[in-house]
Amino acid sequence: MNADQILMEIREANLSYLMLAQSLIRADREQALFRLGISEESADLVSSLSPAQIMRIASSNTLLCRMRIDDDMVWTLLTNHGKAGSDSVSRLHANILMAGRHQEAA
């Protein structure tokens, strides 16, 4: 993959992210804040963007979304494929940890 392809992928990811974020915020604001990991102010801004603004922002060569999982424990829980039946428990535990981090950030 060359540099132009990477930039095109970043722009597509930005557009998809902004459209998804706006849709989530408009449908269920509280869930959107949690799932996107954004502040009330950011949600207000994203929900008020016009289609032209979304296109302009999405065309940036900087990825707008980021990986929220910066903890080895959460990665371990999400990728735990060990024992049968433990996958759902591991995902639940990871969600609880990330929800706690969302509350700390808010």
N, CA, C and O atoms as CSV, one atom per row, in Angstrom:
chain,resi,resn,atom,element,x,y,z
A,1,MET,N,N,0.850,-1.176,0.000
A,1,MET,CA,C,0.000,0.000,0.000
A,1,MET,C,C,0.895,1.237,0.000
A,1,MET,O,O,1.761,1.387,0.862
A,2,ASN,N,N,0.679,2.115,-0.967
A,2,ASN,CA,C,1.513,3.317,-1.035
A,2,ASN,C,C,0.889,4.461,-0.239
A,2,ASN,O,O,-0.199,4.319,0.319
A,3,ALA,N,N,1.584,5.586,-0.191
A,3,ALA,CA,C,1.153,6.721,0.632
A,3,ALA,C,C,-0.199,7.276,0.184
A,3,ALA,O,O,-1.023,7.641,1.022
A,4,ASP,N,N,-0.433,7.343,-1.122
A,4,ASP,CA,C,-1.714,7.854,-1.616
A,4,ASP,C,C,-2.871,6.960,-1.202
A,4,ASP,O,O,-3.945,7.446,-0.846
A,5,GLN,N,N,-2.652,5.657,-1.249
A,5,GLN,CA,C,-3.702,4.722,-0.831
A,5,GLN,C,C,-3.995,4.856,0.657
A,5,GLN,O,O,-5.152,4.799,1.075
A,6,ILE,N,N,-2.953,5.032,1.449
A,6,ILE,CA,C,-3.131,5.199,2.892
A,6,ILE,C,C,-3.932,6.469,3.184
A,6,ILE,O,O,-4.843,6.451,4.012
A,7,LEU,N,N,-3.598,7.564,2.509
A,7,LEU,CA,C,-4.334,8.816,2.708
A,7,LEU,C,C,-5.797,8.662,2.297
A,7,LEU,O,O,-6.684,9.195,2.964
A,8,MET,N,N,-6.056,7.941,1.209
A,8,MET,CA,C,-7.426,7.716,0.776
A,8,MET,C,C,-8.181,6.891,1.822
A,8,MET,O,O,-9.344,7.175,2.107
A,9,GLU,N,N,-7.538,5.883,2.389
A,9,GLU,CA,C,-8.161,5.064,3.431
A,9,GLU,C,C,-8.461,5.890,4.678
A,9,GLU,O,O,-9.513,5.725,5.296
A,10,ILE,N,N,-7.537,6.781,5.050
A,10,ILE,CA,C,-7.747,7.653,6.208
A,10,ILE,C,C,-8.952,8.557,5.961
A,10,ILE,O,O,-9.787,8.728,6.849
A,11,ARG,N,N,-9.049,9.121,4.795
A,11,ARG,CA,C,-10.177,10.005,4.468
A,11,ARG,C,C,-11.497,9.250,4.484
A,11,ARG,O,O,-12.507,9.774,4.955
A,12,GLU,N,N,-11.498,8.022,3.974
A,12,GLU,CA,C,-12.716,7.206,4.012
A,12,GLU,C,C,-13.097,6.851,5.446
A,12,GLU,O,O,-14.273,6.875,5.810
A,13,ALA,N,N,-12.093,6.523,6.256
A,13,ALA,CA,C,-12.357,6.212,7.665
A,13,ALA,C,C,-12.909,7.442,8.388
A,13,ALA,O,O,-13.835,7.327,9.191
A,14,ASN,N,N,-12.345,8.611,8.106
A,14,ASN,CA,C,-12.834,9.846,8.717
A,14,ASN,C,C,-14.292,10.107,8.349
A,14,ASN,O,O,-15.102,10.451,9.210
A,15,LEU,N,N,-14.621,9.943,7.074
A,15,LEU,CA,C,-15.993,10.177,6.634
A,15,LEU,C,C,-16.945,9.191,7.298
A,15,LEU,O,O,-18.006,9.582,7.784
A,16,SER,N,N,-16.575,7.932,7.321
A,16,SER,CA,C,-17.423,6.917,7.966
A,16,SER,C,C,-17.593,7.210,9.445
A,16,SER,O,O,-18.695,7.103,9.984
A,17,TYR,N,N,-16.500,7.580,10.100
A,17,TYR,CA,C,-16.554,7.871,11.537
A,17,TYR,C,C,-17.464,9.059,11.819
A,17,TYR,O,O,-18.301,8.990,12.719
A,18,LEU,N,N,-17.317,10.138,11.073
A,18,LEU,CA,C,-18.140,11.332,11.305
A,18,LEU,C,C,-19.615,11.060,11.050
A,18,LEU,O,O,-20.477,11.517,11.799
A,19,MET,N,N,-19.898,10.316,9.993
A,19,MET,CA,C,-21.292,9.993,9.692
A,19,MET,C,C,-21.885,9.090,10.768
A,19,MET,O,O,-23.022,9.296,11.191
A,20,LEU,N,N,-21.127,8.095,11.211
A,20,LEU,CA,C,-21.581,7.212,12.279
A,20,LEU,C,C,-21.764,7.993,13.570
A,20,LEU,O,O,-22.781,7.844,14.246
A,21,ALA,N,N,-20.790,8.822,13.917
A,21,ALA,CA,C,-20.869,9.602,15.154
A,21,ALA,C,C,-22.098,10.499,15.146
A,21,ALA,O,O,-22.825,10.567,16.137
A,22,GLN,N,N,-22.329,11.177,14.052
A,22,GLN,CA,C,-23.483,12.073,13.971
A,22,GLN,C,C,-24.788,11.285,14.100
A,22,GLN,O,O,-25.718,11.714,14.784
A,23,SER,N,N,-24.845,10.156,13.451
A,23,SER,CA,C,-26.044,9.318,13.525
A,23,SER,C,C,-26.281,8.802,14.944
A,23,SER,O,O,-27.408,8.840,15.439
A,24,LEU,N,N,-25.228,8.322,15.596
A,24,LEU,CA,C,-25.353,7.830,16.972
A,24,LEU,C,C,-25.789,8.937,17.926
A,24,LEU,O,O,-26.651,8.725,18.778
A,25,ILE,N,N,-25.200,10.101,17.781
A,25,ILE,CA,C,-25.522,11.225,18.665
A,25,ILE,C,C,-26.979,11.628,18.511
A,25,ILE,O,O,-27.666,11.898,19.496
A,26,ARG,N,N,-27.435,11.667,17.292
A,26,ARG,CA,C,-28.827,12.063,17.052
A,26,ARG,C,C,-29.819,11.001,17.513
A,26,ARG,O,O,-30.931,11.329,17.928
A,27,ALA,N,N,-29.421,9.722,17.443
A,27,ALA,CA,C,-30.323,8.632,17.821
A,27,ALA,C,C,-30.398,8.453,19.336
A,27,ALA,O,O,-31.489,8.324,19.892
A,28,ASP,N,N,-29.243,8.444,20.005
A,28,ASP,CA,C,-29.197,8.209,21.455
A,28,ASP,C,C,-27.929,8.853,21.998
A,28,ASP,O,O,-26.855,8.252,21.995
A,29,ARG,N,N,-28.075,10.065,22.453
A,29,ARG,CA,C,-26.926,10.880,22.862
A,29,ARG,C,C,-26.082,10.220,23.958
A,29,ARG,O,O,-24.856,10.181,23.851
A,30,GLU,N,N,-26.715,9.708,24.993
A,30,GLU,CA,C,-25.963,9.115,26.106
A,30,GLU,C,C,-25.164,7.887,25.653
A,30,GLU,O,O,-24.003,7.722,26.027
A,31,GLN,N,N,-25.789,7.041,24.855
A,31,GLN,CA,C,-25.077,5.874,24.331
A,31,GLN,C,C,-23.927,6.317,23.432
A,31,GLN,O,O,-22.845,5.730,23.462
A,32,ALA,N,N,-24.164,7.353,22.637
A,32,ALA,CA,C,-23.127,7.851,21.737
A,32,ALA,C,C,-21.919,8.370,22.519
A,32,ALA,O,O,-20.774,8.098,22.158
A,33,LEU,N,N,-22.183,9.114,23.589
A,33,LEU,CA,C,-21.075,9.627,24.403
A,33,LEU,C,C,-20.232,8.484,24.941
A,33,LEU,O,O,-19.002,8.549,24.941
A,34,PHE,N,N,-20.902,7.439,25.396
A,34,PHE,CA,C,-20.196,6.276,25.933
A,34,PHE,C,C,-19.452,5.524,24.830
A,34,PHE,O,O,-18.257,5.254,24.955
A,35,ARG,N,N,-20.152,5.192,23.764
A,35,ARG,CA,C,-19.555,4.372,22.701
A,35,ARG,C,C,-18.444,5.101,21.955
A,35,ARG,O,O,-17.446,4.484,21.582
A,36,LEU,N,N,-18.599,6.392,21.734
A,36,LEU,CA,C,-17.587,7.153,21.018
A,36,LEU,C,C,-16.481,7.664,21.934
A,36,LEU,O,O,-15.382,7.977,21.476
A,37,GLY,N,N,-16.775,7.747,23.223
A,37,GLY,CA,C,-15.786,8.249,24.166
A,37,GLY,C,C,-15.501,9.733,23.967
A,37,GLY,O,O,-14.359,10.177,24.076
A,38,ILE,N,N,-16.560,10.497,23.674
A,38,ILE,CA,C,-16.379,11.927,23.437
A,38,ILE,C,C,-17.109,12.744,24.500
A,38,ILE,O,O,-17.961,12.229,25.225
A,39,SER,N,N,-16.764,14.011,24.577
A,39,SER,CA,C,-17.375,14.905,25.561
A,39,SER,C,C,-18.702,15.444,25.038
A,39,SER,O,O,-19.025,15.302,23.858
A,40,GLU,N,N,-19.464,16.065,25.935
A,40,GLU,CA,C,-20.720,16.716,25.556
A,40,GLU,C,C,-20.469,17.791,24.501
A,40,GLU,O,O,-21.231,17.922,23.543
A,41,GLU,N,N,-19.399,18.556,24.684
A,41,GLU,CA,C,-19.087,19.637,23.757
A,41,GLU,C,C,-18.780,19.092,22.364
A,41,GLU,O,O,-19.233,19.642,21.360
A,42,SER,N,N,-18.004,18.004,22.311
A,42,SER,CA,C,-17.697,17.393,21.017
A,42,SER,C,C,-18.959,16.853,20.362
A,42,SER,O,O,-19.137,16.978,19.150
A,43,ALA,N,N,-19.828,16.255,21.157
A,43,ALA,CA,C,-21.087,15.729,20.624
A,43,ALA,C,C,-21.939,16.862,20.046
A,43,ALA,O,O,-22.536,16.713,18.980
A,44,ASP,N,N,-21.993,17.991,20.753
A,44,ASP,CA,C,-22.743,19.137,20.239
A,44,ASP,C,C,-22.200,19.586,18.887
A,44,ASP,O,O,-22.954,19.854,17.952
A,45,LEU,N,N,-20.888,19.660,18.809
A,45,LEU,CA,C,-20.246,20.117,17.577
A,45,LEU,C,C,-20.505,19.138,16.429
A,45,LEU,O,O,-20.905,19.553,15.341
A,46,VAL,N,N,-20.283,17.854,16.663
A,46,VAL,CA,C,-20.456,16.852,15.609
A,46,VAL,C,C,-21.908,16.792,15.148
A,46,VAL,O,O,-22.177,16.681,13.952
A,47,SER,N,N,-22.840,16.863,16.087
A,47,SER,CA,C,-24.252,16.762,15.705
A,47,SER,C,C,-24.719,17.953,14.871
A,47,SER,O,O,-25.690,17.845,14.123
A,48,SER,N,N,-24.035,19.080,14.997
A,48,SER,CA,C,-24.452,20.279,14.268
A,48,SER,C,C,-23.731,20.464,12.927
A,48,SER,O,O,-23.996,21.436,12.219
A,49,LEU,N,N,-22.833,19.555,12.571
A,49,LEU,CA,C,-22.086,19.691,11.314
A,49,LEU,C,C,-22.997,19.497,10.106
A,49,LEU,O,O,-23.854,18.613,10.090
A,50,SER,N,N,-22.798,20.329,9.110
A,50,SER,CA,C,-23.520,20.177,7.845
A,50,SER,C,C,-22.801,19.115,7.007
A,50,SER,O,O,-21.647,18.791,7.287
A,51,PRO,N,N,-23.460,18.578,5.995
A,51,PRO,CA,C,-22.779,17.611,5.122
A,51,PRO,C,C,-21.502,18.181,4.490
A,51,PRO,O,O,-20.507,17.469,4.355
A,52,ALA,N,N,-21.528,19.453,4.105
A,52,ALA,CA,C,-20.329,20.070,3.523
A,52,ALA,C,C,-19.194,20.143,4.548
A,52,ALA,O,O,-18.033,19.915,4.207
A,53,GLN,N,N,-19.528,20.460,5.796
A,53,GLN,CA,C,-18.504,20.510,6.836
A,53,GLN,C,C,-17.935,19.120,7.098
A,53,GLN,O,O,-16.729,18.961,7.286
A,54,ILE,N,N,-18.801,18.121,7.110
A,54,ILE,CA,C,-18.329,16.750,7.314
A,54,ILE,C,C,-17.355,16.356,6.209
A,54,ILE,O,O,-16.302,15.781,6.484
A,55,MET,N,N,-17.696,16.659,4.980
A,55,MET,CA,C,-16.816,16.325,3.852
A,55,MET,C,C,-15.478,17.048,3.965
A,55,MET,O,O,-14.429,16.461,3.699
A,56,ARG,N,N,-15.513,18.308,4.357
A,56,ARG,CA,C,-14.275,19.091,4.473
A,56,ARG,C,C,-13.394,18.542,5.607
A,56,ARG,O,O,-12.184,18.393,5.441
A,57,ILE,N,N,-14.005,18.246,6.744
A,57,ILE,CA,C,-13.240,17.724,7.882
A,57,ILE,C,C,-12.709,16.330,7.567
A,57,ILE,O,O,-11.570,16.005,7.903
A,58,ALA,N,N,-13.535,15.506,6.921
A,58,ALA,CA,C,-13.135,14.136,6.613
A,58,ALA,C,C,-11.966,14.090,5.642
A,58,ALA,O,O,-11.211,13.118,5.633
A,59,SER,N,N,-11.806,15.112,4.838
A,59,SER,CA,C,-10.736,15.098,3.835
A,59,SER,C,C,-9.356,15.343,4.426
A,59,SER,O,O,-8.365,15.372,3.696
A,60,SER,N,N,-9.283,15.516,5.723
A,60,SER,CA,C,-8.001,15.705,6.404
A,60,SER,C,C,-7.134,14.459,6.263
A,60,SER,O,O,-7.655,13.354,6.113
A,61,ASN,N,N,-5.842,14.628,6.310
A,61,ASN,CA,C,-4.947,13.475,6.249
A,61,ASN,C,C,-4.599,12.948,7.642
A,61,ASN,O,O,-3.695,12.126,7.794
A,62,THR,N,N,-5.315,13.424,8.648
A,62,THR,CA,C,-5.137,12.976,10.024
A,62,THR,C,C,-6.342,12.153,10.439
A,62,THR,O,O,-7.480,12.592,10.273
A,63,LEU,N,N,-6.108,10.984,10.970
A,63,LEU,CA,C,-7.192,10.117,11.413
A,63,LEU,C,C,-7.902,10.753,12.605
A,63,LEU,O,O,-7.267,11.088,13.606
A,64,LEU,N,N,-9.225,10.920,12.496
A,64,LEU,CA,C,-9.992,11.611,13.533
A,64,LEU,C,C,-10.307,10.732,14.733
A,64,LEU,O,O,-10.328,11.217,15.865
A,65,CYS,N,N,-10.549,9.469,14.507
A,65,CYS,CA,C,-10.850,8.577,15.629
A,65,CYS,C,C,-9.542,7.948,16.117
A,65,CYS,O,O,-8.532,7.943,15.413
A,66,ARG,N,N,-9.591,7.426,17.324
A,66,ARG,CA,C,-8.387,6.807,17.876
A,66,ARG,C,C,-8.762,5.551,18.636
A,66,ARG,O,O,-9.918,5.353,19.010
A,67,MET,N,N,-7.779,4.714,18.857
A,67,MET,CA,C,-7.988,3.508,19.641
A,67,MET,C,C,-8.116,3.917,21.096
A,67,MET,O,O,-7.215,4.542,21.655
A,68,ARG,N,N,-9.227,3.567,21.704
A,68,ARG,CA,C,-9.449,3.922,23.108
A,68,ARG,C,C,-8.869,2.873,24.037
A,68,ARG,O,O,-8.772,3.087,25.245
A,69,ILE,N,N,-8.492,1.762,23.480
A,69,ILE,CA,C,-7.984,0.673,24.307
A,69,ILE,C,C,-6.470,0.815,24.395
A,69,ILE,O,O,-5.736,0.330,23.533
A,70,ASP,N,N,-6.021,1.479,25.435
A,70,ASP,CA,C,-4.586,1.679,25.605
A,70,ASP,C,C,-4.060,0.932,26.824
A,70,ASP,O,O,-3.014,1.278,27.372
A,71,ASP,N,N,-4.772,-0.065,27.230
A,71,ASP,CA,C,-4.443,-0.825,28.424
A,71,ASP,C,C,-4.236,-2.287,28.040
A,71,ASP,O,O,-5.085,-2.891,27.385
A,72,ASP,N,N,-3.109,-2.849,28.449
A,72,ASP,CA,C,-2.818,-4.256,28.144
A,72,ASP,C,C,-3.877,-5.192,28.709
A,72,ASP,O,O,-4.192,-6.210,28.093
A,73,MET,N,N,-4.432,-4.862,29.876
A,73,MET,CA,C,-5.438,-5.737,30.478
A,73,MET,C,C,-6.680,-5.818,29.596
A,73,MET,O,O,-7.240,-6.898,29.412
A,74,VAL,N,N,-7.113,-4.684,29.053
A,74,VAL,CA,C,-8.294,-4.679,28.198
A,74,VAL,C,C,-8.015,-5.456,26.918
A,74,VAL,O,O,-8.861,-6.232,26.473
A,75,TRP,N,N,-6.845,-5.260,26.319
A,75,TRP,CA,C,-6.499,-6.019,25.109
A,75,TRP,C,C,-6.476,-7.513,25.400
A,75,TRP,O,O,-6.952,-8.314,24.595
A,76,THR,N,N,-5.927,-7.883,26.539
A,76,THR,CA,C,-5.879,-9.298,26.912
A,76,THR,C,C,-7.286,-9.859,27.067
A,76,THR,O,O,-7.568,-10.968,26.614
A,77,LEU,N,N,-8.159,-9.104,27.697
A,77,LEU,CA,C,-9.533,-9.559,27.881
A,77,LEU,C,C,-10.265,-9.700,26.549
A,77,LEU,O,O,-11.012,-10.656,26.340
A,78,LEU,N,N,-10.046,-8.747,25.656
A,78,LEU,CA,C,-10.737,-8.777,24.364
A,78,LEU,C,C,-10.212,-9.869,23.444
A,78,LEU,O,O,-10.948,-10.372,22.595
A,79,THR,N,N,-8.961,-10.234,23.605
A,79,THR,CA,C,-8.371,-11.240,22.719
A,79,THR,C,C,-8.243,-12.595,23.384
A,79,THR,O,O,-7.612,-13.493,22.827
A,80,ASN,N,N,-8.823,-12.765,24.557
A,80,ASN,CA,C,-8.754,-14.026,25.291
A,80,ASN,C,C,-9.590,-15.080,24.572
A,80,ASN,O,O,-10.816,-14.984,24.516
A,81,HIS,N,N,-8.919,-16.075,24.029
A,81,HIS,CA,C,-9.616,-17.150,23.333
A,81,HIS,C,C,-9.342,-18.484,24.013
A,81,HIS,O,O,-9.407,-19.542,23.388
A,82,GLY,N,N,-9.039,-18.413,25.282
A,82,GLY,CA,C,-8.653,-19.614,26.018
A,82,GLY,C,C,-9.771,-20.589,26.259
A,82,GLY,O,O,-10.012,-21.474,25.438
A,83,LYS,N,N,-10.454,-20.447,27.358
A,83,LYS,CA,C,-11.454,-21.411,27.786
A,83,LYS,C,C,-12.804,-21.158,27.122
A,83,LYS,O,O,-13.183,-20.015,26.863
A,84,ALA,N,N,-13.510,-22.231,26.857
A,84,ALA,CA,C,-14.851,-22.122,26.280
A,84,ALA,C,C,-15.770,-21.409,27.268
A,84,ALA,O,O,-15.756,-21.705,28.463
A,85,GLY,N,N,-16.559,-20.481,26.771
A,85,GLY,CA,C,-17.503,-19.768,27.624
A,85,GLY,C,C,-16.918,-18.550,28.302
A,85,GLY,O,O,-17.657,-17.737,28.856
A,86,SER,N,N,-15.604,-18.410,28.270
A,86,SER,CA,C,-14.997,-17.270,28.958
A,86,SER,C,C,-14.945,-16.033,28.079
A,86,SER,O,O,-14.666,-14.939,28.569
A,87,ASP,N,N,-15.211,-16.189,26.786
A,87,ASP,CA,C,-15.157,-15.039,25.883
A,87,ASP,C,C,-16.163,-13.967,26.273
A,87,ASP,O,O,-15.820,-12.786,26.321
A,88,SER,N,N,-17.400,-14.364,26.551
A,88,SER,CA,C,-18.413,-13.365,26.896
A,88,SER,C,C,-18.100,-12.695,28.224
A,88,SER,O,O,-18.340,-11.498,28.386
A,89,VAL,N,N,-17.572,-13.447,29.166
A,89,VAL,CA,C,-17.193,-12.877,30.462
A,89,VAL,C,C,-16.027,-11.907,30.279
A,89,VAL,O,O,-16.008,-10.836,30.886
A,90,SER,N,N,-15.066,-12.276,29.454
A,90,SER,CA,C,-13.916,-11.406,29.202
A,90,SER,C,C,-14.341,-10.109,28.526
A,90,SER,O,O,-13.868,-9.031,28.886
A,91,ARG,N,N,-15.241,-10.217,27.539
A,91,ARG,CA,C,-15.729,-9.001,26.866
A,91,ARG,C,C,-16.500,-8.119,27.837
A,91,ARG,O,O,-16.368,-6.895,27.806
A,92,LEU,N,N,-17.294,-8.728,28.688
A,92,LEU,CA,C,-18.050,-7.965,29.687
A,92,LEU,C,C,-17.104,-7.234,30.627
A,92,LEU,O,O,-17.306,-6.057,30.928
A,93,HIS,N,N,-16.075,-7.928,31.089
A,93,HIS,CA,C,-15.088,-7.320,31.971
A,93,HIS,C,C,-14.391,-6.155,31.263
A,93,HIS,O,O,-14.194,-5.098,31.861
A,94,ALA,N,N,-14.019,-6.341,29.999
A,94,ALA,CA,C,-13.372,-5.270,29.238
A,94,ALA,C,C,-14.306,-4.069,29.092
A,94,ALA,O,O,-13.870,-2.924,29.212
A,95,ASN,N,N,-15.590,-4.326,28.832
A,95,ASN,CA,C,-16.565,-3.231,28.716
A,95,ASN,C,C,-16.711,-2.475,30.022
A,95,ASN,O,O,-16.839,-1.251,30.023
A,96,ILE,N,N,-16.692,-3.191,31.125
A,96,ILE,CA,C,-16.787,-2.547,32.441
A,96,ILE,C,C,-15.578,-1.649,32.676
A,96,ILE,O,O,-15.716,-0.528,33.165
A,97,LEU,N,N,-14.393,-2.144,32.328
A,97,LEU,CA,C,-13.186,-1.332,32.494
A,97,LEU,C,C,-13.235,-0.075,31.626
A,97,LEU,O,O,-12.886,1.013,32.084
A,98,MET,N,N,-13.666,-0.224,30.384
A,98,MET,CA,C,-13.730,0.933,29.494
A,98,MET,C,C,-14.823,1.907,29.927
A,98,MET,O,O,-14.661,3.118,29.773
A,99,ALA,N,N,-15.931,1.401,30.464
A,99,ALA,CA,C,-16.995,2.276,30.959
A,99,ALA,C,C,-16.486,3.107,32.134
A,99,ALA,O,O,-16.812,4.287,32.257
A,100,GLY,N,N,-15.689,2.485,32.990
A,100,GLY,CA,C,-15.106,3.222,34.112
A,100,GLY,C,C,-14.189,4.326,33.627
A,100,GLY,O,O,-14.152,5.405,34.218
A,101,ARG,N,N,-13.452,4.073,32.565
A,101,ARG,CA,C,-12.565,5.076,32.013
A,101,ARG,C,C,-13.360,6.213,31.380
A,101,ARG,O,O,-12.951,7.373,31.435
A,102,HIS,N,N,-14.501,5.872,30.778
A,102,HIS,CA,C,-15.363,6.910,30.209
A,102,HIS,C,C,-15.867,7.832,31.302
A,102,HIS,O,O,-15.899,9.049,31.121
A,103,GLN,N,N,-16.265,7.263,32.439
A,103,GLN,CA,C,-16.743,8.080,33.558
A,103,GLN,C,C,-15.638,8.969,34.106
A,103,GLN,O,O,-15.886,10.116,34.479
A,104,GLU,N,N,-14.401,8.436,34.157
A,104,GLU,CA,C,-13.283,9.243,34.643
A,104,GLU,C,C,-13.011,10.412,33.728
A,104,GLU,O,O,-12.674,11.501,34.191
A,105,ALA,N,N,-13.155,10.197,32.418
A,105,ALA,CA,C,-12.883,11.260,31.440
A,105,ALA,C,C,-13.960,12.332,31.439
A,105,ALA,O,O,-13.695,13.489,31.114
A,106,ALA,N,N,-15.175,11.944,31.803
A,106,ALA,CA,C,-16.303,12.894,31.750
A,106,ALA,C,C,-16.315,13.838,32.899
A,106,ALA,O,O,-17.200,14.690,32.988
